[in-house]
Amino acid sequence: MSGLIGIHLNGEAVQVQKGLCLEELVRERGHASNEVAVEVNRDLVPRPARAEYSLQEEDRVEFVTLVGGG
């Protein structure tokens, strides 16, 4: 049975589809996979593993972007 689960994304409580993988979340939020580093529950998730990680209720996800300057 499908439905929604609650996660925390960059400190904000959001609802996502149950079974959504991390890579899909990155794309749904308008990012290219190579634009962001992703942490789940304070652990860095390598880019190749994102498609295999299914989000779980109460996961804490952080998108980290790097900005160059000088």
N, C-alpha and C positions, 0 to 999 in steps of 0.2 A: 504494500500500500504506500503510495507516495504522499507527500505532504511537505510541510515546512519545518525547519529547525531554526533555533536561535543561536547566532554566533556573535562575536564582538569583532568588528572590522575597524582597525585604526581607532579603537577606543569607543566606537559607537555600536550600540545593539542593533543588529539587523536580522531579518529573516531571509533564509535562502532555501532553495529546494533540497529536500532530503536526498542524499546520494550525489550531490554536486561535487565535482572534483576541484581541486585547487586551481588547476589550469583554466577551467571554465570560469571560475570566479574572477580570475585575473582579466580574462577577455570581457566578461560581462561588465566589469567596472571600467572598461575603456582603455586598458593598458595592453601593450604588446608584451609578450613573455620576456623579451630581453630588456625591457625598460625598468623592471622592478625586481628587487630581492624580496622574498616572502618568508616571514617567520610564522610558525604556528606554535602557540604555547611556549614562546621564547626559544624555539629551535628553528634554525635556518633550514628551509626545505630546498634542496638543490633543484634546479630547473628540470632535469630529466625525471625527477620523482613527483613533480606536481600533478601529472595526469593520473598517477596511481593513488594519490592521497584523497580519500573521500572525507569531506568535512563532517565533523561530529558535533552534536549538541554542546554548546558552551565553549567551543574552540575559540581561542583568542588569536586572531589573524592580524598581522601587521604587514602593510606594503611599505617598502623602503625604497625611495628613489634617490639617485645620486644626481647632483646638479654641479656641473663644472662652471668654473668662473675664474676670474683672475684679474 
